[in-house]
Amino acid sequence: MIKNSKEKVAIFTDGSSRGNPGPGGWGAVIVFSGEEEKESKVVEIGGGEKETTNNRMEMMAVIGSLEHALKHYAEENNLPSLIIYTDSSYLINGITGWVKSWERSGWRKKDGDLVKNKDLWEKLVGLVKNFSISWEHVEGHAGIVGNERADKIACMFADGEEPKLKELSFKDYGEDILSLEKRTSSVESRDKKRSTSSKRVYSYVSLVDGDVRTHKSWEECKERVKRVSGARFKKVYSRVEEKSLVREWSV
């Protein structure tokens, strides 16, 4: 472990997928805090894959962030301590606890099955050894600025769009990116207003044999679940609701 400098880095990460598997994206907002305000800056990064899962995108957001931090401090002798904010319990539980037993057991779970996402877990384990990291769980879609921005980047990549990623000084970023204040009521009321006023279905989510997918039409969803024992399906009215349900059914 490399000794830490006094500088702190705050990182907000999130991942998203349109189906499980399906097109996915990840996003991160990295705040480099220098000793003086003029030395502080905010960097947004992200990426996408055509066939992936929500959990893999959550992991890729952190992996991408740590790789970026290593490049940023490539010529430094001391690396800073990090605070990583994520709404993924899977990610936090895995990297702070589960990986230890997985490594000892040859990357097999207690039931003997191979651990999912082994390739990313191994990469993540190697990266975290370079830093002192505090892992902080934040509530998703609660209006926390950094989490909301990381989510927007991830969703745009998942939808095949190219978000305009920012790299600005902290004072020019334009938002209080380090604020952890929840704004749940405003977010919920906004989504509720959108869904109830238009009465338009955003998408349909199906679960068949442990595989979660999203569909833009009922016909497509119905074709997948009909006559399948134990299949589940539900219509959702917003992007937030879709992501929450995909995450819930993916556990």
C-alpha positions, 0 to 999 in steps of 0.5 A: 500500500502506498502512503497517502498524501494529504489530498482527498478525492471524492468519487461518485459512481453509478451503473445502468443496464437496459436488461440484464443482460442488455445495453449498459453504461457507467458514469463517475464524477471525480472531485480532485481537491487540492490544498487551494481552491484553484487547484481543485477540479471536477472530472466526469468519465463514463463508458458503455457496453452493448451486452452487460449487466447492472452489477458489471456497470456498477463495478466498471464505474469504480474501476474506471475511476481508480484507473483515472486516478492512477493516471492522474497521479502517475508521477506522484510518490504518494497517492491520495485517500479516496471516498467512493460514493455508490448506491450499490450494496453489491459492490460495497459488500463484495469489495469490503468482505466477500472477495476475501473468502472468494479468493481463498476458495478459488473464486467459488461461492459456498454452494460451489458455483463460480463467482459472477464477474470474477474478471472484474472483481480481480481487476478491482482487487488489484486497483484498490491496493493502491489507495486508502479508500472509504466506501460510502453507500448513498441512497439512489435517486434521492437527489444527491447531486453527484449520484444523480449526475453519475446516474445520468451519464450511465443511463445515456451511455446505456441508451447509446447516447454520447453525454457531454462529459465535463472537466472543469475547475471546482468553482466553475462546475456550477453545482454543489457536487460535494453536497450529500443533501437528499432531495428525495421529495423533489425527485419523487414528485417530479417522476410522479408528476411525469407519470401521472400527468401523461399516463404513458408507460416508460417500459416493461420489465420481465424476469424469466429464469433469473434473467431480467430484461426491459422492453419498450412494448407490451407485445415484446414483453408478453411474447417473452413471459407467456406460458413460462412458469414463474415468470414475472413482469411489470410496467414502469412509468419512469427511468428511475422506476425501471432502474430500481426494479431491474436492480431489485430483481437482479439480486 
